[in-house]
Amino acid sequence: MATQTLKLNVKSGEKDGKNFWDRCGVLFVNTDDTGNITSINVKHCMFPDVEMVAFPRRDNDPVTE
């Protein structure tokens, strides 16, 4: 199982056409040996004591876009 780690940033300001970003969390994407996503965990500074987990859409779940 492999894990990809992605930084979550929020735009904190702009000056002279340059954007400034603050780190607000981390996203962990966990995959199985074949590369399928098994789970996604989020750690966010606005919710420090909350464990957030998401799983990929199942085949029988409707797509609502």
N, C-alpha and C positions, 0 to 999 in steps of 0.2 A: 504494500500500500504506500502510495506517495502522497505528499502534501505540498500544495502550492500556497505560498503566503503572499497576500496582496495588501498594500497599505491603503487605508481609507483617508482621504484628505478633504478638507472643507476650505472653500475660498474665504480667506480672512480679510482681504483688502485688495485695493488696486491703487497704484500710484504711477503716474507718468506712463501709462499703458502697460505696466508690468503687474501681473497677478501675484499675490502672496497667499500661500497655503499653509494650514496647520494640520498636523496629523490628528485625526479624531478616532482612529480605530484600526483594527487589523481583521482581515478576512482570511480564513483558512479553508482551502478547497481540498478535500480528501478524496482520493481515487483508489479503485482496486487495481489489480495487476494488469487488467486489459485497458485501463484508462477511463473507465466509466466513473462518474462522480458518485460517491457513496454518501457524502454528507458535506455540509458547509457550516462552519462555525464562525460566529462574529463576536468580536470583543470591541465594544464601543465606549468611548469616554463618557457619553451622556448616560449610559446605563452600566456602571462599573460592576455591580453585583448581580447582573442578569446574564444568564447563559443563553445565547441565541443560537439555534440550530435550524438549518433548513435542509430539506432533502429534494432530490430532483423529482420532476413531475412523473407520475406513474402513467403507464399507457392508457389506463381506463379513466384518468382524470380529464374532464373537458377543458379545452383551451378557450379562454374567455378574453379575447383581444378585440 
